[in-house]
Amino acid sequence: MQLTRRDATRILLGAAAGFSASPAALAKDAAEEQLRTQVCVVGGGSGGIGAALAAARAGADVVLLERESILGGTSTCAWVHSWEPVSGADGIPRELYESMKEDPLAVTYPDYGEGAMRRGGRGLPFEPRALNYAAREMLEATGRCRVLLGTTYFRARRENDRIVAVEAWFAGKRLSIAADVFIDGTADGDLSVDVGCDFHIGEDPKSRYGEPTAPEEAGLHLNGLTLCYRIADTGVQQKPYLPKGVEEGICRKPVHIVEMANGDLLLNPVGMIDGNAIVQTEYSELMREAHRRVLEHFYWLQRLPADDDSRWTRHVRGKGFATWAIVGVAPRIGVRETRRILGDYVLNEKDCQAGVSGQGHNDIIAISDHAVDIHGSKGRLYEVPNGPYGVPYRCLLPRGVENLMIASRAASFSHIAASSCRLSRTMMTLGQAAGNAAALAVGHRVALRQVDIGQLQSALKSQGVAVST
Ligand SMILES: Cc1cc2nc3c(=O)[nH]c(=O)nc-3n(C[C@H](O)[C@H](O)[C@H](O)COP(=O)(O)OP(=O)(O)OC[C@H]3O[C@@H](n4cnc5c(N)ncnc54)[C@H](O)[C@@H]3O)c2cc1C
């Protein structure tokens, strides 16, 4: 959104004069601004960035809505700023990484290396600001993408089997964005559900997809939640601190630690909060509890003996954490799982186990080889047995709506499959496929379901995305 000089003058004069608006003036200010575009992407996280960038590069006019003030979603706002090893990450994620690393303190490892989990690929920590900056610059360079930050989508208008427009708030102004194609990158599938798409949440019973390790009965059992935090070495002894009323032992103690380029450590206390809390507990209560657990978690680390040789102390071997201090806590809790929208195909555990050649799908648009990694009371972890498996294009197409795609962890996956393929770079690659498909649909004036799959796959291959092994 651009402020006109008149708007800016009015605001400045108003502020100087202690301006307070009358209800009538406020109502006038809330008047709709109508935008029209070819592709509207709702949500600027991993999937949304990939979608907006790919669609704009492929020649479509794009509007990208994001409620936060930076792009990156879970990676930047929940501080999950480390990409785990996974195959198929050679398109937009690699470009972003190459751009990020121009900033000397942005990435820990200058070499992007090989993504593949099974061939010993490594995690890639980066600074959240760097991802936001690189994504903004790359989107700007397309000359076709209008990024609306601080803009919260709140409802959609549907006519028959099409979405006509979405509506969003920005600073008291209601925007209406009409488009030919909409891409839901909200992670929770909010846009898709608003327009009536069906979804599942939690564990699928074995009867649903015949998955080998699925339980007989459906259950909620969402993947665990984590509030990530960051610590730095102050060089001087710190007094361990546990606030009054916070009991020792309230936070489970596994922790995944990665080292940032400036020497800080990013901590992801895996299993911090039961995943069901995201749908069963008021968010502010959940955040309060998560902050208590962060403090208790760090109190445990601070008091580990200097000669502790467990894997938690790998980064501070022989010194312990006695001189370290918390330098920040993520502004948002990390959510691994909520709704999964039902699409034309539901990726499931049998796909993850079959590997690309065993799947027999001819519309694969992304691959992954990450382990099935379910966090929580019914958690389990196992490597996919037959190498990378593919995600079909049909997983991006919600049933019942013609001009909508999903590019986020809310895509059409089973609970088990989502626990393998939800990684940021895989979501970005799904976005890349969705953006290309949207541009093809708009360019050829065809429906999303009529997009030429061969053409889509060729476009993706030319952009570095693997669609086969
Ligand atoms: C604790 C934790 C650890 C993880 N560890 C790793 C890891 O080590 N490596 C890895 O690769 N992956 C990891 N993952 C998984 C990965 O981070 C996520 O699955 C992935 O980032 C999700 O991407 P997304 O695009 O689906 O959603 P997000 O990145 O969350 O993007 C959704 C976006 O939509 C926006 N949005 C939502 N509603 C609205 C609205 N109404 N209006 C406007 N905007 C809206 C949000 O603000 C957000 O920016 C982890 C996840 C968690 C929670």
The ligand as an ORCA input file, in Angstrom:
! r2SCAN-3c Opt
* xyz 0 1
  C       9.271    -25.929     16.265
  C       9.397    -26.277     14.827
  C      10.594    -26.782     14.356
  C      10.734    -27.074     13.018
  N      11.963    -27.474     12.580
  C      12.202    -27.419     11.273
  C      13.529    -27.491     10.808
  O      14.463    -27.635     11.587
  N      13.732    -27.382      9.481
  C      12.717    -27.224      8.592
  O      12.970    -27.106      7.402
  N      11.438    -27.174      9.009
  C      11.162    -27.231     10.327
  N       9.879    -27.112     10.774
  C       8.757    -27.074      9.821
  C       8.647    -25.781      9.069
  O       9.218    -24.725      9.794
  C       7.189    -25.414      8.767
  O       6.407    -26.554      8.501
  C       7.141    -24.512      7.541
  O       7.930    -23.373      7.784
  C       5.717    -24.111      7.255
  O       5.695    -23.265      6.133
  P       4.296    -22.730      5.630
  O       4.524    -21.898      4.432
  O       3.349    -23.853      5.555
  O       3.747    -21.820      6.845
  P       4.355    -20.520      7.495
  O       5.783    -20.363      7.185
  O       3.954    -20.522      8.923
  O       3.597    -19.347      6.723
  C       2.243    -19.020      6.925
  C       2.123    -17.526      6.756
  O       0.760    -17.134      6.637
  C       0.583    -15.928      7.348
  N      -0.827    -15.805      7.679
  C      -1.592    -16.660      8.373
  N      -2.848    -16.195      8.483
  C      -2.872    -15.019      7.809
  C      -3.890    -14.053      7.578
  N      -5.128    -14.201      8.053
  N      -3.587    -12.945      6.847
  C      -2.318    -12.774      6.364
  N      -1.312    -13.657      6.585
  C      -1.594    -14.754      7.292
  C       1.460    -16.134      8.588
  O       1.748    -14.927      9.248
  C       2.683    -16.781      7.962
  O       3.622    -15.823      7.535
  C       9.655    -26.876     12.115
  C       8.445    -26.382     12.585
  C       8.315    -26.086     13.925
  C       7.024    -25.496     14.394
*
